[in-house]
Amino acid sequence: MTGLLDHRPALRPDVMLSPPLLDGPATVHLVKDPVSGASFEIGPKEHFLVSRLDGTRSLAEIGTEYGRAFGRRLGEGNWQQLLALLGSRRLLAGGPPPPAPAPSGPPLRGGLLRGTLRLVADADATTARLHRALRPLLHPAVLGALLLGCLAMETLLAASFGELASALWWLLRHPVPLLAVATLMWLSTALHEFAHGVAARHVGGTVGEIGLRWRLPVAIMYCTVDNYRFLRRRRHQLAVAAAGAFANLLFLLPFCLWWTALPAGEDPTRSTLGALPLIGSAQALVNLIPLPPLDGYTMLGHGLRVTRLAPASSGYLRLRMRDRTAAAAYPPHARRLYVAYGIGSAVLVLLLAAGLTGAVWYAATT
């Protein structure tokens, strides 16, 4: 026992630990091996121990800290069980090397109607090059100025909504300019995905894959950020999630300026340019609504430090209707959160349906 407690084991320095995350009634931490890509969940007590395995503190010292924090001492069996778990997953420094990452699958997966196509061999390196090229634009002062420009554009569009709605109705009846706007919107979605990757690189994240995903007749770009859950600062997680919508609005700025420079009147170019920022703004702002699978839902999860918010909320509400005693076992903050999200998401869906119906009616009657 004494010999074991004198040991000073350490996690491999590249192993990632997430902040605490609410998952149903429990609080969990994610542990990820970036080499193999494997991850698993541990509880707060296990995280307390694992996060202190830095090679400088002995197990006895960590056990004393644990006793002060949780009011109980750890036995030899507890330490052996924890170290065996970490050793079996090859997460301890000085142990067997971690398993080599599984080889990437074929670039093309799926079939004609539904599938994905990986477009670059090393998505992280590609995103790193993009980040280096765009780094001057990522200075806080520059980003602040661009954000003010986007807010000014949205204010102008709101003030001109009547004209823009008429332009949209005109666009829907003219296939050629409609195709041009649809092409620009597809390009905007591609920039949206690359923006997530560049933002992740800027705050210390990594990108796993860049490619094309389709479910005919729709085909869109995608960019997979690997480790956003493990970013230590909440604002960095929020920035990665919000980067796509911000890129969508920036894409619209030159078209909006072009529209404002044209004289008012029944002009096809002005109508097309008026409909474009209206459609693009709707695309960007709707994406910030906190409903899955939108970026706003991801942002809300980061902000609240909660994982699987929608299914956990649904599960809690069903349990509450079925067995209130079991539902009462949830922590008070979890009960409040899941009830609030369940009610709020239902209200949001109703408001979206009413707003869409009203917008279509307004455009058709003006």
Secondary structure, DSSP 8 states (H G I E B T S, - for coil): -HHHHT---BB-TT-EE---EEETTEEEEEEE-TTT--EEEE-HHHHHHHTT-BSSS-HHHHHHHHHHHHS----HHHHHHHHHHHHHTT-BTTSS----------SEEE-SSEEEEE--S-HHHHHHHHHHHHGGGGSHHHHHHHHHHHHHHHHHHHHTHHHHHHHHHHHHT-HHHHHHHHHHHHHHHHHHHHHHHHHHHHTT--EEEEEEEEETTEEEEEEEES-GGG-S-HHHHHHHHHHHHHHHHHHHHHHHHHHHHS-SSS-HHHHHHHHHHHHHHHHHHHTTSSSTTSHHHHHHHHHHTBSSHHHHHHHHHHHHHH-HHHHTTS-HHHHHHHHHHHHHHHHHHHHHHHHHHHHHHHHHH-
